[in-house]
Amino acid sequence: MREEIKHFLEIEQAGTSNMRNGYYQRNLDTQYGRIEGLLVPRDRNGEFQTQLFAPYQRHTGWLEEAIIKMYQSGMSTREIGKFIERILGNAYSPATISRMTDVVKEDIEKWHTRPLQKRYSVLYLDWLYVKLRRETVEKEVIYVVLGVNEEGYREILDFFVGGQESAYVWQEILQNLYKRGVKEVLLGVFDGLPGLEEAFQAVYPKADVQRCVVHKVRNTLSRVRKKDPFEMAEDLKLIYRSPSKEIALEMF
């Protein structure tokens, strides 16, 4: 910082009456620990700003990143605060941690509301159960919509977390996609959840629908003897990878 202010005064402030005006102290939390009593130089006009950290910054960017990763892994704000206190020696309140994690929430909200393309060749609807921490740790479903555009590129269009899988929730998700710009879909691919096909066609009545091959294969393999799944899976590939309906029927 001494070199910074020297360059600032000699080059950027050349020809002015501006000069050094002592230092002020700053504590800075880094990934290596806390630097206490850091001397930051000042100029008389108050125009100098070091490039090492922003005005009023008390910690380097690693801390926000670490807090966000811990938050994403399921740690509570109180647990994160205690962890930061152990490694840095000073406490961060749950409210402070929450303000940092709010950045993630804002980014997610922007992503959820971003405009989408008008036309997609395929929409894949799928879900998975994961353990989520709220007041307790419970398994909840994550709904995922993946779109394939007319150029063949895949894109996750949206996801929704909560509860148990239902056709009603799927219909709400699809209606939201429609409002965000997805007006035309050629094909919907999903599992055999009761009511899902009706929910899909209520939003996209002109689209064709197809049962997901992966789910069909899984359902089939769950009904064969334990010694036969591999051979059965290979036989099924001959069917669903056939270049035509006629050849698929022959393989069947």
Buried (B, 14 or more C-beta within 10 A) or exposed (E): BEEBBEEBBEEEBEEEEBEBBEBEEBEBBEEEEBEEEBEBBBBBEEEBBBEEBEEEEEBBEEBBEBBBEBBEEEBEBEBBBBBBEEBBEEEBEBEBBBEBBEEBEEEEEEEEEEEBBEBBBBBBBBBEEEEBEEEEEEEBBBBBBBBBBEEEEEEEBBBBEEEEBBBEBBBBBBEBBBEBEBBBBBBBBBBEBEEBBEBBBEBBEEBEBBEBBEBBBEEBBEEEEEEEBEEBBEEBEEBEEBEEEEEBEEEE
